[in-house]
Amino acid sequence: MHDDPVRTAETETPRKPLTPAAQRALAEAEARRAVALANAQPLAKEYQGPKGLDPTRFGDWENKGIASDF
């Protein structure tokens, strides 16, 4: 296990100031995130899908208590 010392403002190395290009990129990314959040649509409800945990996420299909890999 890796033990990191607790970082505080006094122990952190000061960061270099961001270049104007980096500041612009961060501002553009924040604007894109804000637009994406404003335009977010709720996911459509799934009908007749598998009940329980998502099989594509956990790697198994389960039917009547029997799991099978796909």
Secondary structure as GFF3:
##gff-version 3
##sequence-region A 1 70
A	DSSP	alpha_helix	20	38	.	.	.	ID=ss1
A	DSSP	alpha_helix	55	58	.	.	.	ID=ss2
A	DSSP	beta_strand	60	63	.	.	.	ID=ss3
A	DSSP	beta_strand	66	69	.	.	.	ID=ss4
###
